[in-house]
């Protein structure tokens, strides 16, 4: 059982359109922990950790 961490930045039209809400609504189906947040420069940052097959 080896955990993997991914760090992803999303750009484009990702703030103010429900992007974070949509991602959070998908997570309960997976064994993953992490954060997703808006950045001041308009991007969204995602940090997630879990089994390779769950990410």
BATOR-551416 format. One record per residue: y, x, z of N, C-alpha, C in turn; residue in three letters. Coordinates in pm, whole numbers, always signed. Atoms other than C-alpha are relative to their C-alpha. Last residue first. Example, Ala and Ser with C-alpha at 12.3 -4.5 7.8 and 13.67 -1.06 7.14 Angstrom:
BEGIN
+---------+--------+--------+----------+---------+--------+---------+--------+--------+--------+
: n_north : n_east :   n_up : ca_north : ca_east :  ca_up : c_north : c_east :   c_up : residu :
+---------+--------+--------+----------+---------+--------+---------+--------+--------+--------+
:    -119 :    -82 :     -6 :     -106 :   +1367 :   +714 :    +109 :    -77 :    +73 :    ser :
:    -119 :    +89 :     +0 :     -450 :   +1230 :   +780 :    +120 :    +90 :     +0 :    ala :
+---------+--------+--------+----------+---------+--------+---------+--------+--------+--------+
This chain:
BEGIN
+---------+--------+--------+----------+---------+--------+---------+--------+--------+--------+
: n_north : n_east :   n_up : ca_north : ca_east :  ca_up : c_north : c_east :   c_up : residu :
+---------+--------+--------+----------+---------+--------+---------+--------+--------+--------+
:    -133 :    -24 :    +56 :     +913 :    -609 :   -808 :      -3 :    -20 :   -150 :    unk :
:     -91 :   +107 :    -41 :     +607 :    -772 :   -655 :    +140 :    +17 :    -59 :    unk :
:     +38 :   +124 :    +69 :     +354 :    -555 :   -843 :     +92 :   -117 :    +34 :    unk :
:     -32 :    -12 :   +143 :     +531 :    -235 :   -732 :     -28 :   -131 :    -74 :    unk :
:    +108 :    -56 :    +80 :     +505 :    -346 :   -368 :     +42 :     +1 :   -148 :    unk :
:    +126 :    +70 :    -12 :     +836 :    -413 :   -199 :    -107 :    +73 :    -79 :    unk :
:    +113 :    -84 :    -39 :    +1197 :    -309 :   -175 :    -124 :    -84 :    +16 :    unk :
:    +121 :    +74 :    -39 :    +1508 :    -453 :   -337 :    -113 :    +98 :    +29 :    unk :
:     +93 :    -98 :    -55 :    +1866 :    -330 :   -374 :    -119 :    -79 :    +51 :    unk :
:    +127 :    +49 :    -55 :    +2082 :    -541 :   -604 :     -80 :   +119 :    +49 :    unk :
:     +95 :   -103 :    -39 :    +2450 :    -471 :   -679 :    -123 :    -66 :    +62 :    unk :
:     +84 :    +45 :   -110 :    +2667 :    -716 :   -871 :    -103 :   +109 :    +25 :    unk :
:    +145 :     -7 :    +16 :    +2952 :    -587 :  -1086 :     -70 :    -64 :   +119 :    unk :
:     +49 :   +110 :    +82 :    +3314 :    -702 :  -1084 :    -150 :     +2 :    -25 :    unk :
:     -26 :    -29 :   +142 :    +3475 :    -375 :   -964 :     -57 :   -107 :    -94 :    unk :
:    -141 :    +20 :    +36 :    +3502 :    -505 :   -605 :     +30 :    +23 :   -148 :    unk :
:     -78 :   -122 :    -18 :    +3122 :    -534 :   -580 :    +144 :    -25 :    -45 :    unk :
:    -107 :    -23 :    +97 :    +2934 :    -860 :   -531 :     +70 :   +130 :    +35 :    unk :
:    -140 :    +20 :    -39 :    +2618 :    -842 :   -324 :     +94 :    +26 :   -117 :    unk :
:     -72 :    +16 :   +126 :    +2240 :    -859 :   -340 :    +143 :    -33 :    +37 :    unk :
:    -133 :    +61 :     -3 :    +2026 :    -735 :    -56 :     +52 :    -14 :   -142 :    unk :
:    -112 :    -69 :    +61 :    +1663 :    -650 :     -2 :    +131 :    -73 :    +18 :    unk :
:    -117 :     +0 :    -88 :    +1313 :    -752 :    +98 :    +114 :    +70 :    -73 :    unk :
:    -105 :    -99 :    +29 :    +1028 :    -848 :   -134 :    +112 :    -17 :   +103 :    unk :
:      -4 :    -76 :   -125 :     +697 :   -1032 :    -88 :     +96 :   +117 :    -18 :    unk :
:     +43 :   -140 :     +5 :     +764 :   -1274 :   -373 :     +11 :    +64 :   +137 :    unk :
:    +132 :     -7 :    +62 :     +794 :   -1652 :   -416 :     -60 :   +139 :     -1 :    unk :
:    +104 :    +50 :    -90 :    +1083 :   -1667 :   -168 :    -142 :     +3 :    -57 :    unk :
:     +63 :    -97 :    -91 :    +1285 :   -1435 :   -401 :    -109 :    -60 :    +89 :    unk :
:    +127 :    -47 :    +56 :    +1363 :   -1678 :   -686 :     -80 :    +85 :    +98 :    unk :
:     +91 :   +114 :     +8 :    +1634 :   -1875 :   -500 :    -136 :    +40 :    -57 :    unk :
:     +50 :    +32 :   -135 :    +1807 :   -1551 :   -398 :     -99 :   -116 :     -4 :    unk :
:     +92 :   -107 :    -41 :    +1835 :   -1445 :   -764 :     -61 :    -32 :   +136 :    unk :
:    +121 :    +12 :    +82 :    +1985 :   -1782 :   -860 :    -103 :   +106 :    +39 :    unk :
:     +74 :   +118 :    -48 :    +2234 :   -1773 :   -571 :    -132 :    -15 :    -76 :    unk :
:     +65 :    -38 :   -126 :    +2340 :   -1419 :   -667 :     -83 :   -115 :    +56 :    unk :
:    +101 :   -104 :    +24 :    +2406 :   -1524 :  -1029 :     -75 :    +37 :   +129 :    unk :
:    +125 :    +33 :    -69 :    +2585 :   -1849 :   -943 :    -111 :   +102 :    -17 :    unk :
:     +82 :    +85 :    +86 :    +2861 :   -1811 :  -1204 :    -135 :    -36 :    +63 :    unk :
:     -59 :   +132 :    +14 :    +3148 :   -1667 :   -998 :     -80 :    -96 :    -87 :    unk :
:     -65 :    +50 :   -122 :    +3043 :   -1307 :  -1049 :     +63 :   -136 :    -29 :    unk :
:     +98 :    +19 :   -107 :    +2785 :   -1203 :  -1309 :     +62 :    -48 :   +131 :    unk :
:     -43 :   +121 :    -72 :    +2977 :   -1217 :  -1637 :    -103 :    -35 :   +107 :    unk :
:     -25 :   +111 :    +91 :    +2922 :    -859 :  -1746 :     +48 :   -119 :    +81 :    unk :
:    -140 :    +12 :    +42 :    +2764 :    -608 :  -1515 :     +11 :   -111 :   -103 :    unk :
:     -17 :    +95 :   +109 :    +2445 :    -589 :  -1311 :    +148 :     -7 :    -34 :    unk :
:    -136 :    +53 :    +14 :    +2376 :    -281 :  -1097 :      +2 :    -91 :   -122 :    unk :
:     -43 :    +46 :   +132 :    +2018 :    -210 :   -988 :    +144 :    -50 :     +7 :    unk :
:    -145 :    +14 :    -19 :    +1867 :     -13 :   -700 :     +58 :    -29 :   -138 :    unk :
:     -79 :     -1 :   +123 :    +1489 :     -38 :   -683 :    +146 :    -26 :    +36 :    unk :
:    -136 :    +54 :    -12 :    +1274 :     +58 :   -385 :     +68 :    +11 :   -136 :    unk :
:     -91 :    -53 :   +101 :     +897 :     +99 :   -400 :    +136 :    -64 :    +23 :    unk :
:    -122 :    +74 :    +28 :     +652 :     +48 :   -116 :     +87 :    +74 :   -100 :    unk :
:    -115 :    -88 :    +15 :     +301 :    +191 :   -130 :    +123 :    -83 :    -37 :    unk :
:    -118 :    +85 :     +0 :       +0 :      +0 :     +0 :    +124 :    +89 :     +0 :    unk :
+---------+--------+--------+----------+---------+--------+---------+--------+--------+--------+
